[in-house]
Amino acid sequence: MPETKRSNGHKAKQAKQEVTAGVDLDKISRGVRLILEGIGEDPDRVGLRDTPQRTAEMFAELTAGMHEDATQHVRPLPGDKHDEMVIVRDISIASICEHHLAPFVGKCHIAYIPKDGRILGLSKLARLAETFARRLQLQERLTSDIATTLYEGLRPLGVMVVIEAEHTCMTLRGIKKAGAKTITSAVLGGFRKDPRTRAEAMSLITGRE
């Protein structure tokens, strides 16, 4: 086997082990078998034989943030300074609604105003959002979790987080309103106190004056 393929295979195995650490895959698999039986399916038929294990691994991946410390992503860059507003738009998120275990997907926008020049690497904002999204969540709590962790860890002048998401528990079941989006926001510090600054951030996030 070529060295590159062997190395890639080892990395993939290691990544899978990290994602499934702390997760009882066998217990999830047994639960999925019960669901299949409960809806009248045969979990032993050819198309479903591996479904319980695949589903267990999927849930492990989608809830991996439960086993991560989100504050590790809020570390100011040493030596770099910036005092103007920073915004990262359109961070893709995927989470699971804790009410129905149904996914919701969308975009997260994060804005903050540095204090004393303290800034984060831009990828850290995306990682912060990802860590909190990969948990059983409510969109409202997800929005607040991201904003509060950033505000407490970086101590900026202000933080604003806006999330736009489509919930499959609303679009595929129940009221079945495809395309409906839920928008939530969390506003802390200077953004809450100064309506002009808040309006400026919102216009930059939405792309509208």
VOPA-436133 format. One record per residue: y, x, z of N, C-alpha, C in turn. Coordinates in pm, whole numbers, plus 50000, padded with zeros to 5 digits. Each point is the difference from the previous one (the first is absolute). Layout:
<sites>
YXZYXZYXZ
...
</sites>
This chain:
<sites>
498805008550000501204991550000501255008850000
500954997549908501225007949996500724999550135
500685011050033500685001150130501054989150018
500724996549893501064989950009499434986550039
498904995949935499384987150032499475000050142
499415011250043499485000850137501144998850100
501105006749971501174999550089500594986050007
500124993549883500544986349996499094990350075
498685001949984499064991450069500105001650150
500185012450046500135002650143501274993850055
501105001049925501274994250044499914984850007
499334993949902499864985649999499174995350120
498935007450030499154996650115500775001550130
500805010750009500795002350121501054989150017
500644996049889501024989450007499374986850044
498794997149950499314987750036499655000150149
499585011550051499665001150141501234997850087
501145005049956501244998350076500404985350004
499854993049886500384985949993499114991550089
498705003150004499054991650073499835004250146
500685010550043499895004650140500464988850094
499204997250100500354989850098499694985849955
499364998649885499684986749946498484998150000
499554988650050498574996950002499644993049869
499655007949898499714994549868498794990850003
498995003350081498804991850006500314986050054
500864999650102500364987050058500764991449898
500915006349927500744992749897499044995149892
499085008649958499034996249897499184987950043
499584999950125499204988650049500854987349998
501285001350035500894988549996500184994649859
500115009249902500174995749861498744992949951
498845004850040498764993149964500014985750053
500484998250123500074986550058500964991249921
501125005849956500954992349918499334995549870
499305009249935499334996749875498974989050021
499255001250107499014989650031500694986850034
501145001150071500724988150042500554991849885
500355006749889500524992749884498884995849904
498775003050040498864995649919499515010249901
500415012650014499565010549908498775007250056
499365007649913498875008350039500475014550001
500225006050116500515013750005499035010449946
498764995949972499015009449948499874999449848
500744991049935499914999949854500695012449943
499665003449878500415012949942501515002450010
500794990249965501455002249996500655001550136
499284996150108500605000150133499375010150096
498985007049956499295009050091500915010450065
500935005349925500885010450053501354994650047
500204986949986501294994150035500365001750147
499084997850095500375001950141500515014150030
499325010249946500435013750026501335003049932
500154995449876501275002349929501164993150071
499734987850049501054992750070500375007050130
499015005250070500265007350125500885012149973
499685007349895500805011849966501424996049958
500124988749932501324995249961500854996850123
499414992850097500754996650120500365012550080
499125009850000500325012650068501215006649937
500064999749868501135006149929501294992250023
499924986749995501204991750012500534999150143
499215004750097500464999950139500065014150059
500015010049914499975013950046501215003550085
501114993049981501215002850078499854997050147
498994992050038499764997050141499675012650078
499455009949932499545012250066500955011749975
501204997049950500995010549973501214998150090
500625011150037501234999850078501185000249903
500674988749988501104998949902501155009350032
500185003650127501145008450037499895014249943
498795003949957499855013449944500795001749870
500354988849938500745000849874501515000550021
500454998550125501445000050027500375013250067
500085010449919500375013350046501125005149910
501215002250057501135004749917499685013049927
500535001249880499825012349924500825011150063
499415011450031500755011050060500965006349899
501225001850042500975007249916500744991549899
499494988049967500654991549900500904989850069
501184997749944500974990950058500544990549893
500254987550042500594990249909500594988950087
501194995449966500674990250084500254986649932
499584998449876500224987449929498714991749999
500174987549966498874990750001498855004849910
498794998050049498795003449925499194987249980
499594997449876499214988049971498815003749912
498834995450040498815000949914499574985749970
500044996549871499674986449957498594999349942
499484987750000498784996849926498795008350042
499835001750130498785006350052498904989449996
498975002349922498914990349989499224999450131
499744987850046499204998250122498914989749974
498905001650072498914990249998499504999050142
499944987950052499584998050138499104987850007
499474997450120499134988550021500624991150107
500224987549963500544990250095498954997250107
500395001250125499024998350108499574985550020
500704990449940499644986050019498784995849917
499905005249877498904996149913499215012049944
500385012050041499415012349945500145000149848
501114994849951500294999849857501115010249972
499945006849887501005010449971501384994249971
501025007850030501324997649944500525013249947
500654999249883500445012149932501474998449960
500695011249993501414999149962500695013450003
501304999550026500865011950000500755001050132
500145012250047500765002850121501205008749962
501164996550052501225007749977500515004950136
500295012850009500445005950127501345007049980
500964996950087501305006749996500345004950141
500635011850006500495004750129501235008749980
500815000950105501195008550000499755011450099
499895012349953499685011250090501075002150107
499575004950111500915004150107499845015050021
501135007150008500005014650016499205006949890
499954993549883499365006149884498494999249997
499364993650098498534999750005499444990849891
499135005649918499374992249892498495002549997
499304990749933498565001449980499715003549855
498835006149977499535001249864499764986049945
500364997749875499924986549945498584994450004
499025008749980498614995250002499604995050138
500685004950104499664995750136500334985250021
501064995249934500334985950012498894991449939
499485004549886498894992749937498755000650087
499745011450062498835001450086500134991350126
501234999050051500254991450116499684985549967
500484995449885499724986349957498504997949978
499365009849940498574999049970499164999350128
500365008150098499245000250126500034986550068
501184993750006500094987050066499404988849914
500085001449867499444989749913498474999750008
499385011750021498545000650004499474996150138
500384988250041499554994150126499944985049980
499334992950090500124985549999501444996950040
500714992549917501444998850018500514985949980
501234998250045500894989349957501165007149930
500524994249895501075006849928501215002350090
500294990250085501145001450090499835012050093
498795001450055499755011250091499985013349926
499435000049881499985012149918501415005149976
500914991149966501395003749974500635006250124
499794993650115500575005050125499375013250043
498695001349981499315012350038500595012149928
500194998649870500545011149921501425003450047
500844989850014501405002250038500115006250139
499284994650096500105004950138499505014250013
498885003249935499455013650008500955010149939
500614996549887500965009049937501245001650087
500494989050056501225000350080499805008050129
498874998250065499745007050125499635014749979
499335003049889499555013749976501065009149940
500804994649908501005008349932501384999050067
500244989350074501284997350066501175000249899
499884992449891501094999349903501084990450048
501084999049923501074990750036499564985649975
499144998049901499544986549970498765000349912
499234989250008498794998649919499944985849946
499604998749874499734986949942498685000749923
499134990450025498734999149927499894985949944
499714999149871499824987249933498655000249930
499204989650020498704999049934499944987049921
499565001049875499754988549913498515000049969
499304989350032498555000049979499484986349959
498885000449930499294987949961498724999150082
499814988750067498874998250089498934991649933
498805005749987498924992549934499534988150083
500265000350133499634988450081500904988149967
501095002549927500894989249958499884997249850
499695010449922499974998349855498614996049947
498935003550072498654997149952499334988750076
500544996350115499394989450082501134991450057
499614989850076501014991850065500944993549899
501265003650009501024993949915499925004849855
499385011849977499745005549866501285000949915
500995006850052501265001949927500065014249946
499405002049883499975013349939501425005049973
500215012850028501295006249973500994998950114
499704991950101500924998750113500035013150078
501195004550035500155012550073500674997550135
499565007850097500614999750133500845012550017
501234998450046500915011250020500365000850148
499795011750058500345002250140500875012450011
500825000550105500865011750020500095003350147
500245012650030500285004750135501235008949990
501014997250080501285007049992500355005450139
500195013050010500275006550129501225009149992
500665001850114501115009550010501204996049916
500545009849927501234997949924499904989249895
498844998149941499844989449900500184986250063
499604998650125500154987250069501464997750041
500685010850040501364998850053501064998749891
499755006349885501025000549894499544991949879
500554988249977499554991749887500275006449864
501045008249990500295006549871498925010349966
499595007750099498945009849977498694993049968
499744989150071498794992349975500004994349858
501154994949957500114994349866499835010949894
500545011950026499855011049905498525003749985
499305001250112498585003549995499214989449926
500284987450030499264989249936500244999649850
501235002949957500295000049856499275011449931
499885011350068499275011349941498494997349997
499504992950100498594996650004499654989849892
500834989749987499704989349905500485003149859
500915009749988500565003149869501044990349955
500514991950097501024990349967501255002550084
501154998449939501275001750073500274987950087
</sites>
